[in-house]
Amino acid sequence: MRQQFDERNRDLVVGIDDALVHRDQAGISPFDSAVQGGDAVWEGLRLHGGRIFKLTEHLARLRRSAHALAFASVPSDEEITERIRAVLAANEMTDDVHIRLTLTRGVKITSGMDPRLNESGPTLIVLAEFKSPVYDDSGISLVTSSVRRHRPDSLDPKIHHNNLLTSILAKIEANVAGADDALMLDDAGFVAETNATNVFHVVGDVVRTSTTRACPEGITRETILEICAASGIETVVGDFSLTDVYNADEVFVTGTMGGVTPVTTIDGRTIGTGAPGPYAARLSAAYLDRTSREGTVLTG
């Protein structure tokens, strides 16, 4: 699985603060905090039929993350929403779009890690691309990475930050192993997430997923738990080992980039029957139904 260039994105217009610029002319200062130390927070959004699903929840998470990092200021939800709307209008986008929303601490007066050097900012970047779900709905393969997810007392996963090197290192291991993505464990050896998605597994008629002790509070993850509750599907949130997921009836992953995606092999072990299972199919259909009907209208 490797994402490919989409010709529809050849002449994208990107939003950087108040400016709308062609992708080839877009740029931020070398003194920006995102360049200096990955000092930024981000959200991944998807545009479905002119709507962004759970935009309010995404912006709330962005604000929580920025507050935890002691950003001096954050644009209002209304201001961010209007900037997203302007980028979508400039690109004539209404559907099949992924939006990478990045908020950096801003520009420093000189290079260095000290946030007191940031005397202007923050910087808001809105990158919207035509992008279909990136995972194969026939199932993906995972391999367990040697790279562990951070402990909350090291780099709290509740901060949706741009310092993604652990995920990148895990993805490199998956690439080398010929797998689609990497399964990442926490410091105690329990399953945390993949390098890009939250992980669920099914045993009997119970849908189980990891706690958020060592993985981000995924908004798609939250939605799947909501759907299960509304549908009378039993769920358990807890600590689960590799043996638990190897022997599950089904495994699937969730995220804004791909929705609900079945996992058919992990570390060479066949999961269940080796084909997408009924819970993944049922929950994927319910998720797509919600995202097609609900959300903040931004185009139309």
C-alpha positions as CSV (number, residue, x, y, z in Angstrom):
1,M,0.0,0.0,0.0
2,R,1.5,3.2,-1.1
3,Q,-0.3,6.5,-1.8
4,Q,0.0,7.8,-5.3
5,F,0.0,11.4,-6.7
6,D,-3.5,12.4,-7.8
7,E,-3.5,14.6,-10.9
8,R,-6.4,16.6,-9.5
9,N,-4.0,18.1,-7.0
10,R,-1.6,19.5,-9.6
11,D,-2.6,23.1,-9.0
12,L,-3.8,23.1,-5.4
13,V,-4.3,26.3,-3.6
14,V,-3.0,26.2,0.0
15,G,-4.0,28.4,2.9
16,I,-1.2,29.9,5.1
17,D,-2.7,32.3,7.6
18,D,-4.7,34.8,5.5
19,A,-3.0,34.0,2.2
20,L,-4.1,31.6,-0.5
21,V,-1.2,30.5,-2.6
22,H,-0.4,27.8,-5.3
23,R,1.2,24.7,-3.8
24,D,4.4,25.4,-5.7
25,Q,4.7,28.9,-4.1
26,A,3.5,28.0,-0.7
27,G,6.1,28.2,2.1
28,I,6.6,29.0,5.8
29,S,9.5,30.7,7.5
30,P,12.6,28.6,8.4
31,F,12.2,30.2,11.8
32,D,8.7,28.7,12.2
33,S,8.3,26.4,15.2
34,A,7.2,23.5,13.0
35,V,10.5,23.7,11.1
36,Q,12.6,24.3,14.3
37,G,11.3,21.5,16.4
38,G,8.0,20.0,15.2
39,D,6.4,22.4,17.6
40,A,2.9,22.3,16.1
41,V,-0.5,20.5,16.4
42,W,-2.6,19.1,13.7
43,E,-5.9,17.6,12.7
44,G,-7.0,15.4,9.7
45,L,-10.4,16.2,8.4
46,R,-12.5,14.6,5.6
47,L,-15.0,16.4,3.4
48,H,-18.0,14.3,2.5
49,G,-20.6,15.8,0.2
50,G,-19.7,19.4,1.3
51,R,-19.7,18.5,5.0
52,I,-16.9,17.9,7.5
53,F,-17.8,15.2,10.0
54,K,-17.3,16.2,13.6
55,L,-15.5,19.4,12.8
56,T,-16.4,20.8,16.3
57,E,-14.7,17.8,17.9
58,H,-11.6,18.1,15.7
59,L,-11.2,21.8,16.6
60,A,-11.7,21.1,20.3
61,R,-8.9,18.5,20.1
62,L,-6.7,21.0,18.3
63,R,-7.4,23.6,21.0
64,R,-6.7,21.1,23.8
65,S,-3.4,20.1,22.2
66,A,-2.3,23.7,21.7
67,H,-3.3,24.6,25.3
68,A,-1.3,21.6,26.7
69,L,1.7,22.9,24.7
70,A,1.2,26.4,26.2
71,F,0.5,28.2,22.8
72,A,0.1,31.9,23.5
73,S,-3.0,32.1,21.3
74,V,-5.2,30.0,19.1
75,P,-7.5,31.3,16.3
76,S,-11.2,31.0,17.1
77,D,-13.2,28.0,15.7
78,E,-15.1,30.5,13.5
79,E,-11.8,31.9,12.1
80,I,-10.4,28.4,11.4
81,T,-13.6,27.3,9.8
82,E,-13.7,30.3,7.5
83,R,-10.1,29.7,6.4
84,I,-11.0,26.1,5.6
85,R,-14.0,27.3,3.7
86,A,-11.8,29.7,1.7
87,V,-9.4,27.0,0.7
88,L,-12.1,24.6,-0.4
89,A,-13.8,27.3,-2.5
90,A,-10.5,28.3,-4.1
91,N,-10.0,24.6,-5.1
92,E,-13.6,24.1,-6.1
93,M,-13.8,21.1,-3.7
94,T,-17.0,19.5,-2.5
95,D,-16.2,15.8,-2.0
96,D,-13.5,13.1,-1.7
97,V,-11.2,15.5,0.0
98,H,-8.8,15.1,2.9
99,I,-7.7,18.3,4.8
100,R,-4.5,18.5,6.8
101,L,-5.0,21.3,9.3
102,T,-1.7,22.4,11.0
103,L,-1.3,25.0,13.7
104,T,2.3,25.9,14.7
105,R,3.4,28.0,17.6
106,G,4.5,30.6,15.1
107,V,7.7,32.3,14.0
108,K,10.8,32.8,16.2
109,I,13.0,35.8,16.3
110,T,16.1,33.5,16.2
111,S,16.5,29.7,16.0
112,G,16.1,27.8,19.2
113,M,13.8,25.7,21.2
114,D,12.7,28.3,23.8
115,P,9.0,29.2,23.2
116,R,9.8,32.7,24.4
117,L,11.5,33.3,21.1
118,N,8.1,33.1,19.4
119,E,7.1,36.7,19.3
120,S,4.6,36.2,16.4
121,G,2.1,33.5,15.7
122,P,0.6,31.1,15.6
123,T,0.8,30.0,11.9
124,L,-2.3,28.2,10.5
125,I,-1.8,25.9,7.5
126,V,-4.8,24.5,5.6
127,L,-3.8,21.8,3.1
128,A,-6.8,20.3,1.3
129,E,-6.2,17.5,-1.3
130,F,-8.4,15.4,-3.4
131,K,-7.8,12.0,-1.8
132,S,-9.9,8.9,-1.6
133,P,-9.6,6.6,1.4
134,V,-6.0,5.3,1.4
135,Y,-6.5,1.7,2.6
136,D,-7.6,-1.3,0.7
137,D,-11.0,-2.4,2.0
138,S,-10.1,-6.0,1.1
139,G,-7.8,-6.0,4.0
140,I,-4.3,-4.9,5.0
141,S,-1.3,-6.5,6.6
142,L,0.5,-5.3,9.8
143,V,3.9,-6.1,11.3
144,T,4.8,-5.3,14.9
145,S,7.3,-2.5,15.2
146,S,10.2,-2.5,17.6
147,V,9.4,1.2,18.2
148,R,7.2,1.8,21.3
149,R,4.6,4.4,21.8
150,H,5.4,7.2,24.3
151,R,4.3,7.0,27.9
152,P,2.0,9.8,29.1
153,D,4.9,11.1,31.3
154,S,7.2,11.3,28.3
155,L,5.0,12.7,25.5
156,D,1.3,12.5,26.3
157,P,-0.6,11.0,23.3
158,K,-3.5,13.2,24.2
159,I,-1.4,16.0,22.6
160,H,-2.1,15.7,18.9
161,H,1.4,17.0,18.0
162,N,3.5,17.2,14.9
163,N,6.5,15.3,16.4
164,L,5.7,12.1,14.5
165,L,9.2,10.5,14.3
166,T,8.2,7.4,16.3
167,S,5.4,6.7,13.8
168,I,7.7,7.4,10.9
169,L,10.3,5.0,12.3
170,A,7.6,2.3,12.8
171,K,6.4,2.9,9.2
172,I,9.9,2.4,7.9
173,E,10.0,-1.0,9.6
174,A,6.7,-1.9,8.0
175,N,8.0,-0.9,4.6
176,V,11.1,-3.0,5.0
177,A,9.0,-6.0,6.1
178,G,6.7,-5.6,3.1
179,A,3.6,-4.9,5.3
180,D,1.1,-2.1,4.8
181,D,1.5,-0.6,8.3
182,A,3.2,-1.1,11.6
183,L,1.5,-2.3,14.8
184,M,2.9,-0.3,17.8
185,L,3.0,-1.5,21.4
186,D,3.1,0.6,24.6
187,D,5.9,0.5,27.1
188,A,4.3,-2.5,28.9
189,G,4.0,-4.5,25.7
190,F,0.3,-4.0,25.1
191,V,-1.1,-3.1,21.7
192,A,-1.4,0.7,21.4
193,E,-2.2,1.6,17.8
194,T,-0.6,1.4,14.3
195,N,1.7,4.1,13.0
196,A,-1.4,5.9,11.7
197,T,-4.6,4.4,13.0
198,N,-6.4,3.1,16.1
199,V,-6.8,-0.7,16.4
200,F,-9.9,-2.8,17.2
201,H,-10.3,-6.6,17.4
202,V,-13.4,-8.8,17.8
203,V,-13.7,-11.9,20.0
204,G,-17.0,-13.6,19.8
205,D,-19.5,-10.8,19.6
206,V,-17.4,-8.3,21.6
207,V,-15.6,-5.4,20.0
208,R,-12.4,-4.6,21.9
209,T,-10.0,-1.7,21.6
210,S,-7.0,-0.3,23.5
211,T,-7.1,2.4,26.1
212,T,-5.8,5.8,25.1
213,R,-3.0,5.6,27.7
214,A,-0.5,5.3,24.8
215,C,-2.4,6.2,21.7
216,P,-4.3,9.3,20.5
217,E,-8.0,9.8,21.3
218,G,-9.1,9.1,17.8
219,I,-12.3,10.7,16.6
220,T,-13.1,7.9,14.2
221,R,-12.4,5.5,17.1
222,E,-14.8,7.4,19.3
223,T,-17.4,7.3,16.5
224,I,-17.1,3.5,16.2
225,L,-17.6,3.1,19.9
226,E,-20.7,5.4,19.6
227,I,-22.1,3.2,16.8
228,C,-21.5,0.1,18.8
229,A,-23.4,1.5,21.8
230,A,-26.3,2.6,19.6
231,S,-26.4,-0.8,17.9
232,G,-26.3,-2.9,21.1
233,I,-22.8,-4.2,20.3
234,E,-20.8,-5.0,23.4
235,T,-17.4,-3.2,23.7
236,V,-14.5,-3.5,26.0
237,V,-11.7,-0.9,26.3
238,G,-8.6,-2.2,28.0
239,D,-5.0,-3.6,27.7
240,F,-4.6,-6.3,25.1
241,S,-1.5,-8.3,24.1
242,L,-0.3,-9.4,20.7
243,T,-1.6,-12.9,21.5
244,D,-5.1,-11.4,22.0
245,V,-5.0,-9.8,18.5
246,Y,-3.4,-12.8,16.8
247,N,-6.2,-15.0,18.0
248,A,-9.1,-12.5,17.4
249,D,-11.9,-13.4,15.0
250,E,-11.4,-10.0,13.3
251,V,-9.1,-7.1,13.5
252,F,-9.7,-3.7,11.9
253,V,-8.2,-0.2,12.1
254,T,-9.9,3.2,12.1
255,G,-8.9,6.7,11.1
256,T,-10.0,9.8,9.2
257,M,-7.8,8.8,6.2
258,G,-9.4,5.5,5.7
259,G,-12.5,5.0,7.8
260,V,-12.8,1.4,8.9
261,T,-10.3,-1.0,7.3
262,P,-10.0,-4.8,7.9
263,V,-6.7,-6.4,8.9
264,T,-6.1,-9.8,7.5
265,T,-2.6,-10.7,8.7
266,I,-0.3,-9.6,11.6
267,D,3.3,-10.7,11.8
268,G,2.5,-13.5,9.3
269,R,-0.4,-14.8,11.3
270,T,-3.8,-15.1,9.5
271,I,-6.5,-13.2,11.4
272,G,-9.8,-15.1,11.6
273,T,-10.6,-16.5,8.2
274,G,-8.1,-14.3,6.4
275,A,-10.9,-12.2,4.9
276,P,-12.7,-9.1,6.0
277,G,-15.1,-10.0,8.8
278,P,-18.8,-9.1,9.4
279,Y,-18.2,-6.6,12.2
280,A,-15.8,-4.6,10.1
281,A,-18.3,-4.5,7.2
282,R,-21.2,-3.6,9.4
283,L,-19.4,-0.8,11.3
284,S,-17.8,0.5,8.1
285,A,-21.3,0.8,6.5
286,A,-22.7,2.6,9.6
287,Y,-19.7,4.9,9.7
288,L,-20.1,5.9,6.0
289,D,-23.8,6.5,6.6
290,R,-23.1,8.9,9.4
291,T,-20.4,10.8,7.6
292,S,-22.6,11.2,4.6
293,R,-25.4,12.7,6.6
294,E,-23.8,14.5,9.5
295,G,-21.3,17.4,9.8
296,T,-20.6,21.1,9.4
297,V,-21.6,22.3,5.9
298,L,-18.7,24.1,4.3
299,T,-19.5,24.0,0.6
300,G,-22.7,24.0,-1.5
